[in-house]
Amino acid sequence: MVHMSILKQYFRTMSTIRLALVQLAVSDDKLRNITRAINYIEHAKENQSNIVVLPECFNSSYGTSHFQKNAEEIPEGQTSIALSDAAKKNNIYVIGGTIPEREGDKLYNTCTIWAPDGKMIGKYRKMHLFDIDIKGKITFRESDSLSPGNSLLTFEMMGCKIGIGICYDIRFEEMARLYRNQGCKMLIYPAAFNMTTGPLHWSLLQRSRANDNQLYVACVSPARGSPPGYIAWGHTQLTNPWGEILHELDSTEDMIICDIDLKIVDEVRAQIPTFYQRRTDLYDTIWMK
């Protein structure tokens, strides 16, 4: 007869994913950035992680002046090959942050997903480009050099459906809701908020998306650099379906490793059933007036 404690441990393991979030210090040295990312993937596996996530623009400095010279084709480029090899060598899922992607005469800010066998199982191109102008603080226009993506991306691992967005995408609740409607239990955003919007909105937006859609949200930032150039806020964060912050880094290079209990998603959705009680009929009537 199987002991009850063994059964409990088995079912607890079946609903748990060990997640690693890497807040990488990014420099102008592309090869160094890739090498350090691979080292962190290895460290994540050494700590029994099932999946590891890299930050936005992890292989090169972030900025419109850097995208063209660092862009690669996917999956033939240097970074893709390195991520594929690392995923296979370490038998781990890798969410490859983002890199500048070149396709024909267009550039994209693109996230790649790699399975433990080293195969690319999807890529997501940033849909909402970061074009802002806050007087006296920050002006930035990704659309000066990048093109927007036009499709969502989900993938499944260990019983968990995960939706992918990139940075500015998190401001659009409709996108997160589409992922929730598709059955996602986690949203992951490689991101690089700045020193103006980071203190104001970084944590707020993550908690909002987690609470609105009753799922886990992870935003993975580069570590904070120094002037000149774009300076990331850092503060890589993991939020649970209650809207509670489970882990948050500061501004320096580091890694979060955390066990994600998928049963929490089901419990929150059962206890506060907002999804099943949406008054779609009433909303349609209001909007038709």
C-alpha positions in Angstrom: 0.0 0.0 0.0 1.3 3.5 -1.0 1.8 5.7 2.0 -0.6 8.8 2.0 2.3 11.2 2.5 3.9 9.8 -0.7 0.7 10.3 -2.6 0.4 13.9 -1.4 3.9 14.6 -2.4 3.3 13.1 -5.8 0.2 15.2 -6.5 1.9 18.3 -5.2 4.8 17.8 -7.6 2.4 17.2 -10.5 0.9 20.7 -10.0 4.2 22.5 -9.4 6.6 24.2 -11.8 10.0 25.5 -10.8 10.5 28.8 -12.5 13.8 30.7 -12.9 13.8 34.5 -13.8 17.1 35.9 -14.8 17.8 39.6 -14.3 20.9 39.9 -16.5 23.4 42.7 -16.6 23.5 43.6 -20.3 26.6 45.3 -21.9 27.6 46.4 -25.4 29.5 43.1 -25.7 27.1 40.7 -27.4 29.1 37.6 -27.0 29.6 38.3 -23.3 25.8 38.8 -22.9 25.0 35.5 -24.6 27.7 33.6 -22.6 26.4 35.0 -19.3 22.8 34.1 -20.2 23.9 30.5 -21.0 25.6 30.4 -17.6 22.4 31.4 -15.9 20.5 28.8 -17.8 22.9 26.2 -16.4 22.6 27.6 -12.9 18.8 27.3 -13.2 19.0 23.7 -14.2 21.4 23.0 -11.3 18.7 24.3 -9.0 16.2 21.9 -10.6 14.2 24.5 -12.5 11.9 23.4 -15.3 11.8 26.7 -17.1 14.1 29.7 -17.3 13.3 33.2 -18.5 15.7 35.8 -19.8 15.0 39.6 -20.0 14.1 41.9 -22.9 16.9 42.6 -25.3 19.3 40.4 -23.3 21.9 40.0 -26.0 22.6 43.7 -26.8 22.0 47.2 -25.5 18.5 48.4 -25.7 17.9 51.4 -28.0 16.9 52.3 -31.6 20.5 52.9 -32.5 21.4 49.3 -31.5 18.7 47.2 -33.1 19.9 47.3 -36.6 23.6 46.3 -35.9 22.6 43.5 -33.5 19.7 42.0 -35.4 19.7 38.4 -36.3 17.6 36.0 -38.3 15.7 33.4 -36.3 16.4 30.6 -35.8 19.7 30.7 -37.8 21.4 33.5 -35.8 24.1 33.2 -33.2 21.8 33.8 -30.3 19.2 31.3 -31.4 21.8 28.6 -31.9 23.2 29.3 -28.4 19.7 29.1 -26.8 18.8 25.9 -28.6 22.0 24.3 -27.5 21.6 25.4 -23.9 18.0 24.2 -23.7 19.0 20.8 -25.1 22.1 20.4 -23.0 20.3 21.3 -19.8 17.0 19.6 -20.7 15.0 22.8 -19.8 12.5 25.1 -21.3 14.0 28.4 -22.2 12.1 31.6 -22.8 14.8 33.6 -24.6 13.9 37.1 -23.4 13.9 39.1 -26.6 16.5 39.9 -29.3 16.3 42.2 -32.4 15.1 40.0 -35.2 15.7 40.6 -38.9 13.4 39.3 -41.5 13.8 40.8 -45.0 13.9 44.5 -44.7 12.1 44.6 -41.3 13.2 44.4 -37.7 11.2 43.0 -34.8 11.6 42.8 -31.0 11.2 39.0 -30.7 10.9 36.4 -28.0 11.8 32.8 -28.8 10.6 29.7 -26.9 12.9 26.6 -26.7 11.8 23.1 -25.6 14.1 20.8 -23.6 15.0 19.0 -26.9 16.4 22.2 -28.3 13.6 22.8 -30.8 12.1 26.2 -31.1 8.4 25.8 -30.3 7.3 29.4 -31.0 8.3 33.0 -31.3 6.4 36.1 -30.4 7.0 39.6 -31.9 6.3 42.6 -29.7 2.8 43.7 -30.7 2.6 47.1 -29.0 5.7 49.1 -29.8 7.1 51.4 -27.1 6.4 54.9 -28.3 6.2 57.5 -25.5 6.9 61.1 -24.9 6.9 62.3 -21.3 8.0 65.9 -21.4 11.3 66.6 -19.6 11.8 62.9 -18.7 11.9 60.4 -21.5 11.1 60.2 -25.2 11.5 56.9 -27.0 10.1 55.5 -30.2 10.6 51.8 -31.1 8.6 52.3 -34.2 11.5 54.4 -35.6 13.3 51.2 -36.3 11.0 48.2 -35.4 7.9 46.8 -36.9 5.0 45.4 -34.8 4.0 41.8 -34.5 0.5 40.7 -35.3 -0.2 37.5 -33.4 -0.3 36.1 -29.9 1.7 33.1 -28.7 0.9 30.4 -26.2 2.6 27.1 -25.4 2.0 24.4 -22.8 4.4 22.7 -20.4 3.7 20.4 -17.5 0.0 21.1 -17.5 0.4 24.9 -17.7 -0.6 27.0 -20.6 1.6 30.2 -20.8 1.0 33.4 -22.8 3.8 35.6 -23.9 4.0 39.4 -24.1 6.8 41.9 -24.2 7.2 44.9 -22.0 4.7 47.6 -23.3 2.2 44.8 -24.1 1.4 44.6 -20.4 -0.4 47.9 -20.5 -3.1 46.4 -22.7 -5.5 44.5 -20.5 -7.4 43.3 -23.6 -4.4 41.3 -24.7 -4.1 39.6 -21.3 -7.8 38.8 -21.3 -7.4 37.1 -24.7 -4.7 34.9 -23.2 -6.9 34.2 -20.2 -9.8 33.2 -22.5 -7.4 30.8 -24.2 -6.8 29.0 -20.9 -3.5 30.5 -19.8 -2.5 30.1 -16.2 0.6 32.3 -16.5 1.7 35.3 -18.4 5.4 36.0 -19.0 6.7 39.4 -20.1 10.4 40.0 -20.8 10.5 43.7 -20.2 12.6 46.8 -19.6 10.7 49.6 -18.0 12.6 52.8 -17.5 13.4 55.0 -14.5 10.3 57.2 -15.1 7.6 54.6 -15.6 9.2 51.8 -13.6 8.6 53.3 -10.1 5.1 54.4 -11.1 3.7 51.5 -13.0 5.9 48.4 -13.1 4.5 46.6 -10.1 1.0 48.1 -10.5 0.6 46.7 -14.0 1.8 43.2 -13.0 -0.5 43.0 -10.0 -3.4 44.3 -12.1 -3.0 41.8 -14.9 -2.6 39.0 -12.3 -5.7 40.1 -10.4 -7.8 40.8 -13.4 -7.2 37.5 -15.0 -6.5 35.3 -12.0 -3.2 33.9 -13.1 0.6 34.2 -12.4 2.5 37.1 -14.0 6.2 37.3 -14.3 8.1 40.3 -15.7 11.8 39.8 -16.3 14.0 42.9 -16.6 17.6 43.5 -17.4 19.6 44.7 -14.4 20.0 48.4 -14.1 22.8 49.9 -16.2 24.4 53.3 -16.1 24.3 56.3 -18.4 24.5 57.0 -21.2 21.7 55.2 -23.0 18.5 53.6 -21.9 18.5 52.7 -18.2 16.2 49.8 -17.1 14.3 49.9 -13.8 15.2 46.3 -12.9 13.0 44.8 -10.2 12.2 41.5 -11.9 8.9 40.4 -10.2 6.7 37.4 -9.8 3.0 37.9 -8.8 0.4 35.2 -7.9 -3.3 35.0 -9.0 -4.3 36.9 -5.8 -2.2 39.9 -7.0 0.4 39.2 -4.3 4.0 39.8 -5.1 5.8 36.5 -4.4 9.3 37.7 -5.2 11.0 40.9 -6.4 14.6 41.7 -7.1 16.3 45.0 -6.7 18.3 46.6 -9.5 21.4 44.4 -9.7 22.0 41.2 -11.6 20.4 38.2 -9.8 18.0 35.3 -10.4 14.7 34.3 -8.8 14.0 30.6 -8.5 10.4 29.8 -7.3 8.0 26.9 -7.2 4.7 27.8 -8.9 1.7 25.9 -7.6 -0.9 25.7 -10.4 -3.6 24.7 -8.0 -3.6 28.3 -6.7 -5.0 29.4 -10.1 -7.9 27.0 -9.9 -8.6 27.9 -6.3 -8.7 31.6 -6.9 -10.9 31.2 -10.0 -13.3 28.9 -8.1 -13.5 31.2 -5.0 -13.9 34.5 -7.0 -15.6 33.4 -10.3 -15.3 36.6 -12.3 -14.6 34.8 -15.5 -17.7 32.6 -15.5 -20.0 35.5 -14.3 -19.1 38.1 -17.0 -22.2 39.7 -18.2 -21.3 39.4 -21.9 -25.0 39.9 -22.9 -25.3 43.1 -20.9 -22.0 44.4 -22.1 -23.0 43.8 -25.7 -26.3 45.6 -25.1 -24.5 48.7 -23.6 -22.0 48.9 -26.4 -24.8 48.7 -29.0 -26.5 51.8 -27.7 
